[in-house]
């Protein structure tokens, strides 16, 4: 009994400094790395969290955009940072669940080199086409593509990007043949689809909706498993191509080895922020819904998706490199 008491005392003694650190955190500004370009969905998500974290914790949380290499440059900075909570990352399904299979060599491991603090945002991609495409729903689009093999071009933000993988998977499951035209980013990709240089694009709702509402693009479907709240009358792609589901998540990550008490505190705050009325309004406009989960549950989501997408990407032979 005395030995048990001693062991408990030792354990409590070890845990006490970490709990104290979590309560005192942060004592200086915190940097949130966004590994994507400014103005995109991940950037808006990062800034919403940073603004509210700053208010809650009383120290500046600063978004630092470090785009490049499909998110690998910024992600690598965080993977190699001290696990003290002062360098965080907005991680996405691309950076953590896809890139490991898309690149021949990676400077980090998308799962093992990070602490998954929270994955509080789940979004959908949209399937949009140029108004000149003679299809008003996914079923008609598939029929048109089958009647015109190799004649329709789809845009992507680059080789191995989320929208490249989404479109390639769609082509495989629908049994159609399309031409891939990779761009250096989503902005030129959507611009050329609007201009008719390419005819089809899978992209975030936040990027497509302004063009859809202006009549410059046609929205045929959303890629998640159920209809999106922001466009409830738009069918899912899954309704026409059974089994086709691509859900995109946005999470908060840190380097591997962060103190559990700090992770728990940041997780609770991230989930609290996502249901604030003004934040929810911003997320709703982008088609992002809140998914409450603990750090452990979010880690399970990452491991599951990394396994799923690695298999899909390798089976299709997709690569982000020449």
C-alpha positions as CSV (number, residue, x, y, z in Angstrom):
1,X,0.0,0.0,0.0
2,X,2.8,2.4,0.9
3,X,4.5,1.6,-2.4
4,X,1.3,2.3,-4.3
5,X,0.9,5.6,-2.5
6,X,4.5,6.5,-3.4
7,X,4.0,5.7,-7.1
8,X,0.9,7.8,-7.2
9,X,2.7,10.7,-5.5
10,X,5.5,10.4,-8.1
11,X,3.1,10.3,-10.9
12,X,1.3,13.4,-9.6
13,X,4.6,15.1,-9.1
14,X,5.5,14.5,-12.7
15,X,2.2,15.7,-14.0
16,X,2.0,18.8,-11.9
17,X,4.5,20.8,-13.8
18,X,2.7,20.1,-17.1
19,X,-0.7,21.0,-15.6
20,X,0.8,24.2,-14.3
21,X,2.3,25.0,-17.7
22,X,-1.0,24.5,-19.4
23,X,-2.7,26.8,-16.9
24,X,-0.1,29.6,-17.4
25,X,0.0,29.2,-21.2
26,X,0.4,31.3,-23.2
27,X,3.0,33.7,-21.8
28,X,4.0,35.1,-25.2
29,X,2.5,35.4,-28.7
30,X,1.6,32.1,-30.4
31,X,2.1,31.5,-34.1
32,X,-0.4,29.5,-36.2
33,X,1.1,28.4,-39.4
34,X,-1.2,28.2,-42.4
35,X,0.6,26.1,-45.1
36,X,-1.6,27.4,-47.9
37,X,-1.9,30.8,-49.7
38,X,-3.7,33.8,-48.1
39,X,-7.4,34.2,-48.7
40,X,-8.3,30.5,-49.1
41,X,-10.6,28.4,-46.9
42,X,-7.7,27.3,-44.6
43,X,-6.6,30.9,-44.1
44,X,-10.1,32.1,-43.2
45,X,-10.4,29.1,-40.8
46,X,-7.0,29.9,-39.2
47,X,-7.9,33.6,-38.7
48,X,-11.2,32.8,-37.1
49,X,-9.5,30.6,-34.6
50,X,-6.6,33.1,-34.1
51,X,-8.9,36.0,-33.4
52,X,-10.9,34.1,-30.7
53,X,-7.8,32.5,-29.2
54,X,-6.3,36.0,-28.8
55,X,-9.5,37.1,-27.0
56,X,-9.7,34.0,-24.8
57,X,-6.0,33.7,-23.8
58,X,-5.0,37.3,-23.6
59,X,-1.9,36.8,-25.9
60,X,-1.7,37.4,-29.7
61,X,-2.3,34.3,-31.9
62,X,-0.7,35.3,-35.2
63,X,-1.5,33.6,-38.5
64,X,1.7,33.0,-40.5
65,X,1.1,31.9,-44.1
66,X,3.9,29.6,-45.4
67,X,2.5,28.1,-48.6
68,X,4.4,25.8,-51.0
69,X,4.9,22.1,-52.0
70,X,1.2,21.2,-51.4
71,X,1.4,22.4,-47.8
72,X,4.6,20.5,-47.0
73,X,6.7,23.6,-46.3
74,X,4.6,25.1,-43.6
75,X,3.7,21.7,-42.1
76,X,7.4,20.8,-41.9
77,X,8.1,23.9,-39.9
78,X,5.6,22.8,-37.2
79,X,6.8,19.2,-37.3
80,X,10.3,20.4,-36.3
81,X,9.2,23.0,-33.8
82,X,9.3,22.6,-30.0
83,X,6.2,20.9,-28.7
84,X,5.4,23.8,-26.3
85,X,2.2,25.1,-27.9
86,X,3.8,28.3,-29.3
87,X,3.9,27.0,-32.9
88,X,0.7,25.5,-34.2
89,X,-0.6,24.5,-37.6
90,X,-3.8,24.5,-39.5
91,X,-3.7,21.0,-41.0
92,X,-6.0,19.7,-43.7
93,X,-6.8,16.3,-45.2
94,X,-4.3,17.1,-48.0
95,X,-1.3,17.9,-45.7
96,X,-1.8,15.0,-43.3
97,X,-3.8,12.2,-45.0
98,X,-2.9,12.5,-48.7
99,X,0.6,13.9,-49.1
100,X,2.3,10.9,-47.6
101,X,1.2,8.9,-50.6
102,X,1.5,11.7,-53.2
103,X,5.2,12.4,-52.6
104,X,8.1,10.0,-53.1
105,X,9.9,11.5,-50.1
106,X,8.5,13.6,-47.3
107,X,10.4,15.7,-44.7
108,X,7.9,14.5,-42.0
109,X,5.3,11.9,-41.4
110,X,1.8,13.3,-41.6
111,X,0.5,11.3,-38.6
112,X,3.5,10.4,-36.4
113,X,5.2,13.8,-36.3
114,X,2.2,15.8,-35.1
115,X,-0.1,16.2,-32.1
116,X,-3.7,16.3,-33.3
117,X,-5.2,19.0,-31.1
118,X,-8.6,19.2,-32.8
119,X,-10.4,18.6,-36.1
120,X,-13.4,20.9,-35.5
121,X,-14.3,21.7,-39.1
122,X,-15.8,19.4,-41.8
123,X,-16.4,20.8,-45.3
124,X,-17.4,19.6,-48.7
125,X,-16.1,20.2,-52.2
126,X,-18.3,21.3,-55.0
127,X,-18.5,20.0,-58.5
128,X,-18.9,22.9,-60.9
129,X,-18.9,23.2,-64.7
130,X,-18.7,26.0,-67.2
131,X,-22.2,27.1,-68.3
132,X,-21.5,25.8,-71.8
133,X,-21.4,22.2,-70.6
134,X,-24.8,20.7,-71.6
135,X,-25.5,19.1,-68.2
136,X,-27.6,20.4,-65.3
137,X,-27.0,17.5,-62.9
138,X,-24.3,14.9,-62.3
139,X,-26.2,12.1,-64.1
140,X,-26.4,14.2,-67.2
141,X,-22.7,15.2,-66.8
142,X,-21.6,11.5,-66.7
143,X,-23.7,10.8,-69.8
144,X,-22.1,13.7,-71.6
145,X,-18.6,12.7,-70.5
146,X,-19.1,9.1,-71.7
147,X,-20.3,10.4,-75.1
148,X,-17.2,12.6,-75.4
149,X,-14.3,10.7,-74.0
150,X,-11.0,12.7,-73.6
151,X,-12.6,15.9,-74.8
152,X,-13.5,17.6,-71.5
153,X,-10.7,19.2,-69.4
154,X,-10.9,19.5,-65.7
155,X,-8.8,22.0,-63.7
156,X,-6.9,21.5,-60.5
157,X,-4.8,23.6,-58.1
158,X,-1.8,21.4,-59.0
159,X,-0.6,17.8,-59.3
160,X,-1.7,15.8,-56.3
161,X,-3.9,18.6,-55.0
162,X,-7.2,17.8,-53.2
163,X,-9.2,18.7,-56.3
164,X,-6.9,16.7,-58.6
165,X,-7.5,13.6,-56.4
166,X,-11.3,14.4,-56.2
167,X,-11.6,14.6,-60.0
168,X,-9.5,11.5,-60.7
169,X,-11.5,9.5,-58.2
170,X,-14.8,10.8,-59.8
171,X,-13.5,9.8,-63.3
172,X,-12.6,6.3,-62.1
173,X,-15.9,5.7,-60.3
174,X,-18.1,7.1,-63.0
175,X,-16.1,5.3,-65.8
176,X,-15.3,8.5,-67.8
177,X,-12.1,9.8,-69.4
178,X,-11.2,13.5,-68.9
179,X,-8.1,15.6,-69.5
180,X,-6.3,17.0,-66.4
181,X,-5.0,20.6,-66.5
182,X,-3.0,21.4,-63.4
183,X,-2.6,25.0,-62.3
184,X,-0.4,26.7,-59.7
185,X,-3.2,27.3,-57.2
186,X,-7.0,27.3,-57.0
187,X,-7.5,31.0,-58.2
188,X,-6.1,30.5,-61.7
189,X,-7.9,27.1,-61.9
190,X,-11.3,28.6,-61.2
191,X,-10.6,31.6,-63.4
192,X,-9.9,29.4,-66.4
193,X,-13.0,27.3,-65.7
194,X,-15.1,30.5,-65.6
195,X,-13.4,31.5,-68.9
196,X,-14.2,28.2,-70.5
197,X,-10.5,27.2,-71.0
198,X,-11.3,24.2,-68.8
199,X,-14.9,22.9,-68.3
200,X,-15.0,21.2,-64.9
201,X,-13.6,21.8,-61.4
202,X,-13.9,20.3,-58.0
203,X,-13.3,23.0,-55.4
204,X,-14.4,24.3,-52.1
205,X,-17.8,25.9,-51.9
206,X,-16.3,29.1,-50.6
207,X,-14.4,29.4,-53.9
208,X,-17.2,28.3,-56.3
209,X,-20.4,29.9,-54.8
210,X,-19.7,33.5,-55.8
211,X,-19.3,32.4,-59.4
212,X,-22.4,30.1,-59.2
213,X,-24.5,32.9,-57.8
214,X,-23.3,35.2,-60.6
215,X,-24.2,32.7,-63.2
216,X,-20.6,32.2,-64.3
217,X,-20.5,28.5,-63.2
218,X,-23.1,25.7,-62.7
219,X,-23.1,23.9,-59.4
220,X,-24.0,20.2,-60.1
221,X,-23.2,18.5,-56.8
222,X,-21.4,18.5,-53.5
223,X,-19.0,15.8,-52.5
224,X,-19.8,14.9,-48.9
225,X,-22.1,12.1,-47.8
226,X,-25.1,14.4,-47.2
227,X,-26.4,17.6,-48.8
228,X,-24.7,20.8,-47.6
229,X,-26.7,23.1,-45.4
230,X,-25.5,26.2,-47.3
231,X,-26.9,24.7,-50.6
232,X,-29.6,22.3,-49.4
233,X,-31.2,21.9,-52.9
234,X,-28.0,20.7,-54.5
235,X,-27.7,16.9,-54.7
236,X,-24.6,15.0,-53.6
237,X,-22.4,13.5,-56.2
238,X,-23.0,10.2,-54.4
239,X,-26.6,10.3,-55.5
240,X,-25.5,9.8,-59.1
241,X,-22.2,8.0,-58.6
242,X,-22.9,5.7,-55.6
243,X,-20.0,5.5,-53.1
244,X,-18.4,8.7,-54.2
245,X,-17.8,10.7,-51.0
246,X,-15.0,13.2,-50.4
247,X,-15.2,15.1,-47.1
248,X,-12.6,17.8,-46.4
249,X,-11.6,18.6,-42.8
250,X,-9.7,21.4,-41.2
251,X,-7.8,20.9,-37.9
252,X,-5.5,22.4,-35.4
253,X,-2.2,20.5,-35.0
254,X,1.1,20.9,-33.1
255,X,4.4,19.1,-33.0
256,X,4.4,15.6,-31.6
257,X,4.9,15.4,-27.9
258,X,2.8,18.3,-26.7
259,X,1.7,18.1,-23.0
260,X,-1.7,16.4,-22.7
261,X,-3.1,19.1,-20.4
262,X,-2.3,21.8,-22.9
263,X,-3.8,19.8,-25.8
264,X,-7.0,19.2,-23.8
265,X,-7.3,23.0,-23.0
266,X,-6.7,24.0,-26.7
267,X,-9.1,21.3,-27.9
268,X,-11.9,22.5,-25.6
269,X,-11.3,26.1,-26.7
270,X,-11.3,25.3,-30.4
271,X,-14.6,23.4,-30.1
272,X,-16.1,26.3,-28.1
273,X,-15.0,28.8,-30.7
274,X,-16.6,26.9,-33.6
275,X,-20.1,27.3,-32.1
276,X,-19.9,31.0,-31.4
277,X,-22.5,32.8,-33.5
278,X,-20.2,35.0,-35.5
279,X,-17.7,32.2,-36.2
280,X,-20.5,29.8,-37.1
281,X,-21.9,32.3,-39.6
282,X,-18.5,32.6,-41.2
283,X,-18.1,28.8,-41.4
284,X,-21.6,28.3,-42.7
285,X,-20.8,30.6,-45.7
286,X,-17.9,28.3,-46.5
287,X,-19.9,25.1,-46.1
288,X,-17.9,24.1,-43.0
289,X,-19.8,22.4,-40.2
290,X,-18.6,21.9,-36.6
291,X,-17.5,18.4,-35.7
292,X,-16.9,18.1,-31.9
293,X,-14.3,15.5,-31.0
294,X,-11.6,15.0,-28.4
295,X,-7.9,15.0,-29.4
296,X,-7.9,11.2,-29.2
297,X,-11.0,10.9,-31.5
298,X,-9.5,13.4,-33.9
299,X,-6.3,11.4,-34.0
300,X,-8.4,8.3,-34.9
301,X,-10.0,10.3,-37.7
302,X,-6.6,11.2,-39.1
303,X,-5.3,7.7,-39.0
304,X,-8.4,6.3,-40.7
305,X,-8.3,8.9,-43.5
306,X,-4.6,8.6,-44.0
307,X,-5.0,4.8,-44.5
308,X,-8.1,5.3,-46.8
309,X,-6.5,8.0,-49.1
310,X,-3.1,6.4,-49.3
311,X,-4.7,3.3,-50.7
312,X,-6.9,5.3,-53.2
313,X,-4.0,7.4,-54.4
314,X,-1.6,4.5,-54.8
315,X,-4.3,2.4,-56.6
316,X,-4.9,5.2,-59.0
317,X,-1.2,5.9,-59.5
318,X,-1.5,9.6,-58.7
319,X,1.6,11.5,-57.8
320,X,2.4,15.2,-57.0
321,X,5.8,14.9,-58.6
322,X,6.9,14.6,-62.2
